[in-house]
Structures are given as C-alpha cells and as structure tokens.
Amino acid sequence: MTEDLFGGLLQPAPPAPAEPPAAPSGKPARGKSVQPAQADETLCALAAQLPSNLYFGTSSWAYPGWNGLVYDGEYGDSLLSRKGLAAYSRHPLLRAAGIDRGFYGPIPLADYLSYAAQVPDGFRFLVKAPASVCDAWLRGSDGAGRLANAAFLDAEIAVRDFIVPATSGLGSKCGPLLFQLSPMGPLADSAVFLERLDAFLGALPALDPSITPHACYTVELRDPALLTPRYIRLLRRHGVRFCLSARDRLPPVPRQAAAQALMDEEAPGPLVLRWMLHGGRPYAYAEKLYAPFDRIVDDDPDTRHAIADVVVRTLRAGQPAIVIVSNNAEGCAPLSCVRLAESIIARLAR
C-alpha cells in the first residue's frame, strides 16, 4: 500500500460482488404529467429538523425506478427528464438537483428556463460545464484520449456555452457552476495545469448577485496528484470553491476534508459536495449492479458519516451546504439522502 497526498494509506479496491439479476422492466405510465409520491409523515418530520441552508439533491432525476419513492407512477426516463422536476421538488428532502447533461453538450437557454419554472423558490441547481472546456482530451468512442483538446479551459467558450445560458435561465435558483475536470493522464503536469487553471479562473466573469445570488464557481478534479495545497490556495485566491467528490480513485472524504479546511482557513464559505461512487465500484459496473436504483445495495456508512461530519462543520460555521448524491453511491440516491439526513441531525443534536 502507498500513501495518498493527505497522509492516508490507499487501500486496494474490495472484491466486486456477484453479478445481480437483471432488473424487471416496468411499463411507463401514460399521460403527459408526472405525479409526486405521497409525502411520508416520517420523512416530512425528518426534513423539518434540517437547517434551511442545507440542500440535498440527486445527480439528475430521470429514474423510473423511483416510483413510490419520488414519483407516483411508472414513467419513462424521457418524460421524467423533461417534466419530472415539479414532482421531484415535492419530495421533502430534495431541495436541489444536479443537471448532469450539460457535461455532454451545451444546454439551450429555453431548457434552463423550463427547469427553473418547474421548481419552487428556494430550490438550487448544480450545473456541469460542458466537456468541451473541461476535458483536456478529445476522446474516441471508447473513451480513450486521442488528441489534446485545444479548447480545454477556454474561458470564452465557457462563458458563451455555459455561464451565460445557465445564469440567465436559472436566475435565483442557480447554485454551483461546476467545472468537472476529466482525468488528464499524461497531461497532468502540476505546474502547467495550475498555470492554465489560474489564467482560466482569472478570465471568468464575476457572478452578478442581483441575478444569481446563490451561484458560485467550483472545480472538481479527478487526478489525485493535483489535489495539493497550492491548488487549494489558487482556488481560494480566485474565490472559487473546492468541490469535494466522494468517488473511486480519489482520497476518501476525511482526507479531502483537510483540503476543505484549508479552503476555509481564512474565512468559511459554502460547501459543494458530490457523493458519486462507492469505493471500488467503477461507474459502468455500478450502473449495472444497482439498476433500477430503487433500494440501497451497497451500504457505505463510513463515507456517509464522514460526509455528515463535513456538512455539520459547514453548517455550524453559518455557511450553506449543497450535497448532490448519485444512485451509484449506494444504489438509490433518495434513500441515501434519507440516511445522510439522519446522520446529520444526530450530530447537530449533540
């Protein structure tokens, strides 16, 4: 075993569980509207105990397997993607959502306006910037990098294709604007990367609080070797938030919490945290293992408790926290949010 950058030992991945049986297919409900699941009294009571500046959400919302958990009926993912947000936002805990599709291409202004119109005031969106500016590689159909991407960290493209439409369309419901930087492989030279990131962040326009009072820029890395104090200080100098990402191939949450503490050393700020993958579960395998995402398959109490600790420290500092959870964390994002809420409430009561 070797040491990671935060002083912990990198553990080998646990053995993969046996292949799950194929999930049964359900017939989508007919009709053009999506109905919310009936609010559970216990769930409402749980949500009422949470601070108002804590925002739970899921990584996208178009999952037919959430029938009975979030939605009342078996709806197709296309209908849920277009019209499911109103029902989703009726869930007592889900006051935020991640718009993941932006990574795969620019989202039209009309779609952002539609998303904002479906949710109540006080709702927050975390939006991903397109890969055209977040990936150092032009990739083939197999996902392997083929050529260096000349548009990587191009501020002009980021403003045109991402920042302007997202902020204009979502307005006061716009939360973190996320630059999720794909693994850079042989291009991950720390000095060159930091110089380029410094120039990129310096060229981004200041966010207008009269339009997007809750928005902030945030960066998520996939290369653990780049998660250094120098990187954190660079973000802090530009007023950009560190996105703590719980996933495979990155240091565990307690190690990343040290980076979060360094970020807030001079003055505390909002927490942006994404719980994406269970340790040792690659994305494609988790997608297959956990479908149809209607139950907890891989309970991960260690990560859950570590996240709760970071969230509580943020809340006690008087700062907001937005926590986005993927189905691939434990098998069912809404149920993971319930368990995480219980852990946070228990800590706040101490």
ChimeraX attribute file (.defattr): number of C-alpha atoms within 10 A of each C-alpha:
attribute: neighborCount
match mode: 1-to-1
recipient: residues
	/A:1	8
	/A:2	10
	/A:3	11
	/A:4	16
	/A:5	17
	/A:6	18
	/A:7	10
	/A:8	14
	/A:9	13
	/A:10	15
	/A:11	14
	/A:12	10
	/A:13	11
	/A:14	9
	/A:15	8
	/A:16	12
	/A:17	9
	/A:18	7
	/A:19	9
	/A:20	10
	/A:21	9
	/A:22	10
	/A:23	13
	/A:24	8
	/A:25	9
	/A:26	11
	/A:27	11
	/A:28	13
	/A:29	15
	/A:30	11
	/A:31	8
	/A:32	9
	/A:33	14
	/A:34	23
	/A:35	18
	/A:36	20
	/A:37	18
	/A:38	13
	/A:39	14
	/A:40	12
	/A:41	10
	/A:42	9
	/A:43	14
	/A:44	13
	/A:45	11
	/A:46	16
	/A:47	19
	/A:48	12
	/A:49	14
	/A:50	16
	/A:51	13
	/A:52	13
	/A:53	14
	/A:54	20
	/A:55	22
	/A:56	25
	/A:57	27
	/A:58	26
	/A:59	23
	/A:60	21
	/A:61	25
	/A:62	19
	/A:63	23
	/A:64	25
	/A:65	23
	/A:66	24
	/A:67	16
	/A:68	15
	/A:69	20
	/A:70	25
	/A:71	23
	/A:72	16
	/A:73	20
	/A:74	20
	/A:75	26
	/A:76	18
	/A:77	16
	/A:78	12
	/A:79	17
	/A:80	23
	/A:81	14
	/A:82	16
	/A:83	19
	/A:84	25
	/A:85	22
	/A:86	19
	/A:87	19
	/A:88	29
	/A:89	21
	/A:90	19
	/A:91	21
	/A:92	19
	/A:93	22
	/A:94	21
	/A:95	23
	/A:96	27
	/A:97	26
	/A:98	25
	/A:99	20
	/A:100	17
	/A:101	15
	/A:102	19
	/A:103	21
	/A:104	12
	/A:105	15
	/A:106	19
	/A:107	18
	/A:108	14
	/A:109	17
	/A:110	13
	/A:111	15
	/A:112	19
	/A:113	17
	/A:114	15
	/A:115	20
	/A:116	22
	/A:117	15
	/A:118	16
	/A:119	21
	/A:120	13
	/A:121	11
	/A:122	14
	/A:123	19
	/A:124	27
	/A:125	27
	/A:126	29
	/A:127	26
	/A:128	25
	/A:129	28
	/A:130	24
	/A:131	24
	/A:132	22
	/A:133	24
	/A:134	25
	/A:135	23
	/A:136	23
	/A:137	24
	/A:138	17
	/A:139	14
	/A:140	10
	/A:141	6
	/A:142	6
	/A:143	9
	/A:144	10
	/A:145	17
	/A:146	10
	/A:147	11
	/A:148	14
	/A:149	17
	/A:150	13
	/A:151	18
	/A:152	21
	/A:153	24
	/A:154	19
	/A:155	19
	/A:156	16
	/A:157	15
	/A:158	23
	/A:159	16
	/A:160	12
	/A:161	21
	/A:162	24
	/A:163	21
	/A:164	14
	/A:165	20
	/A:166	31
	/A:167	23
	/A:168	16
	/A:169	22
	/A:170	24
	/A:171	22
	/A:172	21
	/A:173	26
	/A:174	26
	/A:175	26
	/A:176	25
	/A:177	22
	/A:178	26
	/A:179	23
	/A:180	22
	/A:181	20
	/A:182	15
	/A:183	17
	/A:184	17
	/A:185	12
	/A:186	6
	/A:187	12
	/A:188	15
	/A:189	12
	/A:190	15
	/A:191	12
	/A:192	11
	/A:193	16
	/A:194	17
	/A:195	11
	/A:196	15
	/A:197	19
	/A:198	17
	/A:199	14
	/A:200	16
	/A:201	20
	/A:202	14
	/A:203	13
	/A:204	16
	/A:205	12
	/A:206	10
	/A:207	16
	/A:208	12
	/A:209	12
	/A:210	9
	/A:211	16
	/A:212	18
	/A:213	14
	/A:214	20
	/A:215	22
	/A:216	20
	/A:217	22
	/A:218	21
	/A:219	21
	/A:220	20
	/A:221	20
	/A:222	18
	/A:223	15
	/A:224	14
	/A:225	14
	/A:226	18
	/A:227	20
	/A:228	14
	/A:229	15
	/A:230	13
	/A:231	20
	/A:232	20
	/A:233	17
	/A:234	18
	/A:235	21
	/A:236	18
	/A:237	13
	/A:238	13
	/A:239	17
	/A:240	20
	/A:241	24
	/A:242	28
	/A:243	22
	/A:244	25
	/A:245	23
	/A:246	25
	/A:247	23
	/A:248	17
	/A:249	16
	/A:250	20
	/A:251	25
	/A:252	23
	/A:253	24
	/A:254	19
	/A:255	16
	/A:256	21
	/A:257	18
	/A:258	14
	/A:259	22
	/A:260	23
	/A:261	16
	/A:262	17
	/A:263	24
	/A:264	19
	/A:265	12
	/A:266	9
	/A:267	10
	/A:268	16
	/A:269	20
	/A:270	21
	/A:271	25
	/A:272	27
	/A:273	22
	/A:274	24
	/A:275	25
	/A:276	21
	/A:277	22
	/A:278	22
	/A:279	22
	/A:280	17
	/A:281	22
	/A:282	15
	/A:283	16
	/A:284	9
	/A:285	13
	/A:286	21
	/A:287	15
	/A:288	16
	/A:289	23
	/A:290	21
	/A:291	21
	/A:292	19
	/A:293	24
	/A:294	20
	/A:295	19
	/A:296	18
	/A:297	17
	/A:298	18
	/A:299	14
	/A:300	14
	/A:301	13
	/A:302	12
	/A:303	20
	/A:304	22
	/A:305	18
	/A:306	18
	/A:307	23
	/A:308	22
	/A:309	18
	/A:310	22
	/A:311	25
	/A:312	19
	/A:313	17
	/A:314	21
	/A:315	19
	/A:316	10
	/A:317	14
	/A:318	13
	/A:319	16
	/A:320	20
	/A:321	23
	/A:322	24
	/A:323	26
	/A:324	25
	/A:325	28
	/A:326	24
	/A:327	30
	/A:328	29
	/A:329	28
	/A:330	26
	/A:331	25
	/A:332	26
	/A:333	27
	/A:334	26
	/A:335	19
	/A:336	23
	/A:337	21
	/A:338	17
	/A:339	16
	/A:340	23
	/A:341	22
	/A:342	17
	/A:343	19
	/A:344	20
	/A:345	17
	/A:346	11
	/A:347	15
	/A:348	17
	/A:349	7
	/A:350	5
